[in-house]
Amino acid sequence: MHERSAGAGLGLALLSAVTFATSGTFARSLIEADWSAEAVVLARVGIAALVLAVPTALALRGKGAVLRRNLGPVSVFGLLGVATAQACFFNAVRYLPVGVALLLEYLGIILVVAWMWLVHGQRPRRLTVVGSVAALAGLAFVLDLTGAGRLDPVGVLWGLGAAVGLAGYFVLAARVDADLPSVAMASGGMAIGAAVLALLGLVGVLPLHATFGEVDFAGQRTSWLVPIAGLSLVAAVVAYQAGIAATRILGARLSSFVGLTEVMFAVLIAWLVLAELPSVVQLFGGALIVAGVALVRLDELRGTRAERSDTPAEQPALT
């Protein structure tokens, strides 16, 4: 991976993290106004898919074969990385502070490391192992099982379900054909996720209910359209496109750890907008989890340099 490409990838990953970090705060205002979590997800990804429909159609001109051979992976991406991850996360937000829900969701990074090792034989190096152990130790502090910040177990289960969906997001985003435009993958995944949620809602499997009046957002009464616009345009259109592009440059494992910065941004945004802050013990646990970013980043850089040194001068290094 060239240094310029790595820099661009990190920039996109951070942009994705910042914009994704707004989703919990936008969603909280709707959930407190009696929206179901599934209805929030459906509105978010459905509107975003419509916004991206025209750019997607333009990007896919002459690439019908590429679309057909990637239809399966994009469908799984929509089901797992979009619908499952978001529905579980927004349900977790019903019971937990936004920052804590995100910390639980981002334990999906441990699942990514395990998947890359068990399925693809990419055994984690020492620093990656240390980062994973730090994340698990941080989880113990975040859960704060004996303190005043003890969490609702229902919310914890939803948060862990979101972790499974997030792991699928990172792994699938990295594996889809590079010839498929990022906008097509984002739009296709969100369209499929929205279609499945709508179908399950229509047959009564999932609760889909919403109210269309004023909601409380950032201490003010405002139209329900304000958080919906933020969720669909900022936290979906921008976030997913930047995240998929970053994953293609950095790979599943590194992009998943860089994405942990979303937790810090989400805690800051929730504090500023909702006056919501985890306990001191939970913040310490969050710091341990986020520390894995620096450890894995260093590990990836060392691995890349080692690959370059082992590669003959006339052969370009593959990443």
N, C-alpha and C positions, 0 to 999 in steps of 0.2 A: 504494500500500500504506500503510495507516494505521500510525502508530508503535506503537500497541498490538498490532496484528496482527503487525508485524515483530518485536516483542519476544517474543510468544508463539512465533512461528516459530523464532526463534533459540534459545529455551529448549528447544523440542522437538528441534531439530537437535542441540543439545549433549547432551540426554538420550539421543538415538539414538546419538551418537558414543561416549558412555561405555559404554553397554550393548553396542554392537557390539564395542567394544575388548576385552571379556572373552572373545570367541569363540576367539581364537587360543590363549590360555592354557588354557581348558577343553579345546579340541581336542587340544592337544599331549599331554596326559596320556593320552588315548585312542589317539592315533596311536602313541605310544611303547609302548602295550600291545597293538600289532599290529592295531588297527582300520585299515581302509582309509579314505582321505579321503572317498570316496563314501559309505561306510557312516555316517561321522560326519555328513555333510550330510543323508543320508536320515533318520537318527534325529532330528536337530535340527529340520528343517522339517516332518517327518511328525508328530511330537508336538505341535509348535506349531500346526499346522493343526487337529489334533483339539481342542486347548484352545480355539481360536478358533471352532470350528464352531457352537456354540450362540449366542454373541454375533453371529456373522455371519448366522445364520438369522433372528435377531430384527431385525437391522438391514436385512435385505433384504425384510422383509414388505411386500407391495404394490409392490415395485420389480422385478418380473420383467422388464419391458421394459428397464430400466436394465442389469440383469445380462446380458441377451442381447446388447445392442449393445456391451457391453464385454468379451465373452467372448474375442474375438481378442486385444485388447491385454493383457488379464490373462494369457492363455496365453503370449504372448511374454515378458511380464514374469517369469513363473514359470520359463521356460526359460533366459532370458538373465540377468535380474537376480537370480534366486535360485539355480537349479541350477548354471549355468555359473560365476557369480562365486564361489560358495562352494566348489564342487569344485576350481576352480583355486587358490583361496586356501589351502585346507587341504592340497592337494598341495604348494604352495610352502612351507608351514610344515614339511613333512618335510625340506626341504633348507636352509631359511634361518631366521634369528632372526625371531620374530613381528613385531617392529617393522619390520624390513627388508622382509618380505613385504607388510606393509601399505603401506609407502611405494611399492612397485612397483604395488600394486593401485590406489592413489589417483592414479597417473598417468592414470587414467581421466578425471580432471577436464579434462585437455588434450583428450581425445577429445570431451568434452561441449562445450567451447568451439568446437572445429572443427565439430562436428555442427550446433550452433545457427547458425554462420556459413554453412556450405556449403549446408545444407538449408533453413534458415528465414531466411536473409539477415540474421541478427542479428550484424552485424560487431562484433567485440570492440573496445572502446575502449582507449586507450593503457595504462591501468593494468592492464587484463586481460591485454594482451599482455606487459607487464613481468612480471606474476605468472606467466604461462605460461613465459616464458623462465627465470625464477628456478627454477621447478619442474624444468625440463629440466636446468639447471645442477646443481641439487641431485641429480638422478638420477645424474649422472656421479660425484659424490662418494659417493653411496650404493653404487654398484656397486664403487667402489674397486678398479679393475681391476689395479692394479700393487702394491697394498699388502697388508698381512697380513690385511686383512679381505675379500680377494677372495671373491666369491660363486660358488656352484655354478651353472653356466649352466642346468642343468635347472630348478633352483628359480626362476631369473630368468624363464625362459620361462613357467613356471606363473604367476608373479606378473604378467606382462604379459597373460596370458590372463584373469586376474582383473580387470585394468584394463578390458578390453573389456566384461566382464560388468557391472562397476560403472557404466560409462558408460551402458549400457542401463538399469540400475536407476534412475538419476537422470532420464534422458530420459523413460522410460515412466511413471514415477511422476508426473511433472508433466503428462503428456498425457492420462491416463485421465479419463473423464467425472467432473466434480466431483460429480455426483449419486450416484456409486457410493461408498458408505461406505468410509472408510479401512480398517476392520477387514475388510471383504469383499475388498478388493484384497490385503491382506496374507495373509489366510487362503487366498484363491483361488490366489494366486501360489505360496505354499508347498505347497499341495495338488498343484498341477500339477507343480511341480518335483519333489516327492517321488514322484509317480506315474511320471514319466518316468525318474527314477533307478532306481526299483524295477524297471521294465520292462526297462531296459537291463542291469541286474544279473542279472535272471532269464534273459535270453537270452545272457549271458556277454560282453556288450560292455564292461561296467564291472566292476571287482572290488568285490565286497561281502562283506567278512569282518569279524567282530568277536569279541571275547572278553568273557566275562561273569564276571569275577572282580574282584579288587582292582586298583587302579591307583595310580600315584604322582601325587599332586597336592599342590602347595604344601609339598613336603617330607614329606608324610605318606602312609601307605597308607590308601586309602579305597575304598568301593564304586564301581564304574563308574557307578552311578546318580547320584552327586554331580555329575560334570562333564556328564552327559547332562541333568540337571535345569537346570544353569546355562546350557547351550547352548540348550535349547529354550524355557525360560521367560524368562530374562534377556536372552540374546543373540539371541533370535528374536521372541518375542511382544512384549516391550516395545520392542525395538530397531526392528523393522519398522514397527510401528504409529506410533511417534513419528517415524520417518524419513519415512514416506509423508505424514503430516500436515504435517510441516515443509516438504517439497518442494512441496506444494500451496500453501502460504502464500508461500514465498520464491522459488519457481521452480527450475528444474533447475540453472542455473549457480551461483547463490549458495549453494543448499543443498549442492551438491557441494563447494564450497570450505570452507564451515563444517564439513562432515563431515570435513575433513582433521584436525581436532582429535582424531579417533579415533586417529591415529597417536601423538600425544603420550600419550594415555591408555593406549594399548596398550603403549608402551615402558615407561611407569611400572608398569603392572600386571605385565608380564613380568619387570621388574626385581625387584619386591617378591615375586612368587610363584615365579618360576623362576630368579631370580638371573641373568637373561639381559639383556645390554646390548650394543648395537652398538658398533663402534669409534668413536674420536673423529672420524675423517674421515667415517664414515657418519652420526654424529649431526649434524655440520655440514651435510652434504647434506640430512638430514631437516629441519633448521632452515630451509634455503633453500626446500624444498618447502612447508613449513607457512607460510612468509612470504607465500605467494600468497593465503592467507585474508584477511589484513588489506588487501592491495592490491585484491583483487576486491570485498571488502566496501565499501571506500571508493568504488570505481568504481560499484558498484550504487547507493549512496546518492546520489552526484552525478547519476547518470542519472535516478533517481526524482525528485529535486528539480527537474531540468531539465524533466521531463515535466509536473510540477505547475505550473511557472511558465508553460508553454506552453498549459495547459489553461484555457479560459474558466471563470469563477467558477461559472456555472450548470451546468457539466458536470463530473461526478465523474471523477477521473483513473482510468484503467484500468491494472491491473497484470497 
